[in-house]
Amino acid sequence: MPYAEFVAELERAGFSVRGFAGLIGMNPNSITNYAGRGGVPQNVALVAVLVAEMAAKGLDYRSAIAKVAPTRKPRGATRPGQFGGDRQASLDLVS
């Protein structure tokens, strides 16, 4: 789906890009990066269209999405003695 149509669907549902990203557990920057690519992946576009349709018909889309409980998890989480989440041997650094 072209990014402009995606944004129109979000507006129809009453969402900003930031609000939609929060709803589905994505980073808002990840969504706005799709503008540079010209299109939105099918799975993200599908959620936007379904949410817009449900909102237009007065249906509660939030309870349906809550069943999946999307959450953002930080990427590259590290443990002490490791850098950037790369799998490597323990460095046994003394603090």
Residue, then its C-alpha position, 0 to 999 in steps of 0.5 A: m500500500p502506498y504510504a499516502e494511502f496508509v496515512a489516509e487510513l490512519e486519519r480515517a481511524g483517528f490516529s497519528v503515526r505515533g498513536f498507531a505505532g503505540l497501538i501495535g507496539m512499533n517504534p514510530n520512526s520505523i513506520t515513518n521510515y516507510a515513507g522513504r520506501g514509498g510503501v508500507p508492508q502488507n501486514v502493517a497496512l492490513v492492520a491499519v485498514l482493519v482498524a479504520e474499518m472497525a472504527a468507522k463501524g463503531l466497533d471496539y478494535r482496542s479489545a481485539i488488539a489487546k488479545v495479542a498484547p503487542t509490546r515493543k522489546p528493545r533490540g540489542a539488549t546486552r549483559p555485562g561484559q558484552f557489547g551490542g548483544d553480539r554472541q561472544a565469550s564472556l570478557d570477565l571485566v572487573s568493575 
